[in-house]
Amino acid sequence: VQVAESGGALVQAGGSLRLSCVASGDIFKVNDMYWYRQTPGEERNLLASIGSRGTTNYADSVKGRFTISRDNGKHTMYLQMNNLKPDDTAVYYCKADIQTGPKHEFEYWGQGTQVTVSS
């Protein structure tokens, strides 16, 4: 099983980006999925989560600007980021709780995608 992010780029402040996270491999079911971000020297911070039925939660820092969504048929999660600020510059990671069988769930991380917001 692998999880991979894409969509990171250099964007000007006020702009938008959409990140994607795709899970692939021997998957029985993808449960909760998460977006995190990390800057150098800092801890990895949770930004948003989405359950398999679509229940979402957001950190206060991104509420109202970022939208998390998913397509269960494609094992894919998205993060639509609007009104980006220089403080949003970070490496963005996705995490997925994936069942490889009826009883076994494991946590998988992607390799990260760089988002840089210029002022």
N, C-alpha and C positions, 0 to 999 in steps of 0.2 A: 504494500500500500504506500502511495506517495501523495503528498499534498504540495501544491505549487502555486505561488502567487505570481501575478503579472499586472502590468498597468502602471507601475511607477514611472515617474518622469519629472522633468524640470518644468515648473509652471509659475506664472506670475501670481502675485497676491491678488485675491479676488477671483481667481480662476477655479476651474473644476477638473476633477479626475475621477475615473472609475477604476477601482481595483477589482481583480477577479482572483478567486481561489478555487482550484479544481482538485478534487480527490479522485485518485485512480488506483486500480489494482483489484485485488480480491476482496471486494466490499460486500458485506451482508447488508449493512445499514449505516448511514451517516446520521448521527444524533446531533448534539449541540455543536455549533460552529462559532468561532470567535475571531475578532480582529484585535491585534495588539500593535503597539508601536514602541520603538526604542531609539533613544539618542545616545551618543557616545558618553560613557561614564554614568549613565542613568539606568534605572531598572526598566524592565519591559512593562508597559502599562496597558491594561485592558481598556479598549475603546468601546466595543459593542459586542453583543452576542445575539444569536438567533437559534431558537429551538427548531426541531424537525417539523413542528406544526406552524412555525412562523412567529412565535412569541419573541419579541425583541427587548433588549435593554441597552442603554447608552450611558457612557460616562458624561458627567456634566460638561466637560470641556468640549464635547463634540455634538451635544444634543442640539437639534435644530439645524445643524449644518451638514452632518453626515447621516446617511441612510444605509442600513444593512438590509440585505435581501438574499434570497437563495432560490435556486431551481433544483428541486430534489431529483428530478428526472436526469439531470446532468451532473449531479453531485458537485454543484458549483455554488459558491457564495460570492456576493458582490459587496463593495463598499463604495457608494456614491458620495463623493466629497465635494461640497460646494463652498464658495466664499473662503477659499483657502488662505491661510495666514502664514507668515514666515515661521511662527512657532509650531506649525504642523510639520515642518521638516523633520524627517525621521526615516528609519527603516520600518516598514510595515510588515507584520507577520500575521499569518492566519494559523489557527489551530482547529483541529477537528477531532471530535470524539467518535471513533469509528468502530463498529462491530464487524469483526471478521467471521463471526458465526453467531448463533443465537445467544450464546452465553458469554462471549468474550468481547470486551470493549477496551480499546487502547486509544491513547492520546497521540496525535500526530501533528508535527509542526512543519510549516513550510520553511524555505530558505530565506525568505524576506525579499522585499522589493523597495527600492529607494524612492522616496518622494522628497523633492526639494522645491521649496516655495521661495521665490525671490521677491524682494521688496521693491 
